[in-house]
Amino acid sequence: MSTKLITLIAVLAVVSGAFWTGYLKGWYAHSEHINSQARAKRLETEKAVNTGEKKAVDANVAAKVIYRTVYRNVVKYVDSPNRSVCQFDD
């Protein structure tokens, strides 16, 4: 009876070890799959952010040019000696 019990315990240990090995293999495969998806999504997001940042820099440069143009026009008006002279078409 003792031999049968030892054999049963050994068989259960081998089966549970095989089950646990398969479980871990599946778990690690799933983990790698999720990590690769996250990596791809991160790269896609970084590309979108870089595109947005480039557009923001371009818009900022364009805004500075517009600001300087407006500023120069205002300076011309303020420096003009006839700025308070109003002439109406009659």
Buried (B, 14 or more C-beta within 10 A) or exposed (E): EEEEEEEEEEEEEEEEEEEEEEEEEEEEEEEEEEEEEEEEEEEEEEEEEEEEEEEEEEEEEEEEEEEEEEEEEEEEEEEEEEEEEEEEEE
